[in-house]
Amino acid sequence: MSEKIYKPGHFVHFIQARLALEETGAWRPGLITEIGEGTLKIKSIDGEVRDFNCVETNRMRDVYESGRVPEGREGKGMIIVAAHNVLIIPCADKGKIFPSQALINPSVNYLDDGAAQWSPTTDGAWHLFSIEAA
């Protein structure tokens, strides 16, 4: 089994996750406009589009296109660019709706599908991805 790499753009370490979740003042909402192979484009609320690298784009695509991500502007799923190169995608459990006011508990436990279940809600999980500006 290969070791996970925790550099930006690879995988989120639980310490990065905890720090990103604690620094809510650094959170920036946005939308993903394109998910490629190892790359993505994020549009911020001010309209700026930036390119990022991420090794988990297959998982990201599965989560983002699941139809269970809360709607942001332009009818697309909302994402949060957080501190420490962490991208947060909130995703409701199947048949549930993600709450608009999800509480934060910075204790991080990972689920089998890579989500961080630090329980913003009992009806979903916030999926964390490590991103690096391209």
C-alpha positions, -999 to 999 in steps of 0.1 A, spaced: 0 0 0 14 34 -9 17 62 15 -6 92 11 10 126 3 -3 155 23 11 183 2 -13 208 -13 -32 193 -42 -29 158 -29 -47 146 3 -61 165 33 -44 156 66 -66 157 97 -45 186 111 -50 207 79 -87 198 81 -91 209 117 -72 242 111 -92 249 79 -125 243 98 -115 265 128 -105 295 105 -141 302 93 -132 338 87 -109 327 58 -137 308 41 -147 320 6 -178 306 -12 -177 297 -48 -187 274 -76 -168 247 -95 -171 256 -132 -150 227 -145 -135 194 -132 -108 179 -154 -83 152 -148 -63 164 -119 -74 200 -124 -105 222 -116 -117 257 -121 -133 276 -93 -154 308 -98 -155 331 -67 -185 352 -58 -168 382 -73 -166 364 -107 -129 356 -108 -121 321 -122 -89 304 -109 -73 271 -118 -63 245 -92 -47 211 -91 -61 182 -71 -54 145 -74 -89 135 -62 -109 149 -91 -127 116 -97 -141 116 -62 -147 154 -64 -167 149 -96 -188 121 -80 -196 143 -50 -202 176 -69 -224 160 -96 -244 139 -71 -273 164 -70 -270 165 -33 -247 196 -30 -266 228 -18 -273 252 -46 -252 283 -48 -254 311 -72 -262 304 -108 -280 272 -97 -248 253 -93 -235 235 -62 -219 257 -35 -183 250 -24 -161 267 2 -124 275 -4 -110 273 31 -75 281 46 -47 256 43 -55 246 7 -87 229 17 -118 228 -5 -151 219 12 -180 204 -7 -211 200 16 -232 170 5 -265 157 19 -271 121 24 -293 105 -3 -329 117 1 -320 145 25 -314 182 22 -283 199 35 -292 226 61 -283 262 52 -270 268 88 -247 237 94 -230 238 128 -192 231 129 -175 207 152 -138 206 144 -132 170 155 -124 153 122 -133 116 115 -130 103 80 -157 81 64 -149 53 39 -157 76 9 -132 103 20 -157 127 36 -149 143 69 -177 135 92 -172 162 118 -209 163 118 -221 196 104 -254 178 102 -269 144 108 -281 144 72 -249 147 53 -211 152 54 -187 179 42 -162 164 17 -127 178 20 -102 181 -8 -67 194 -10 -62 219 -38 -32 238 -51 -33 270 -72 -21 261 -107 
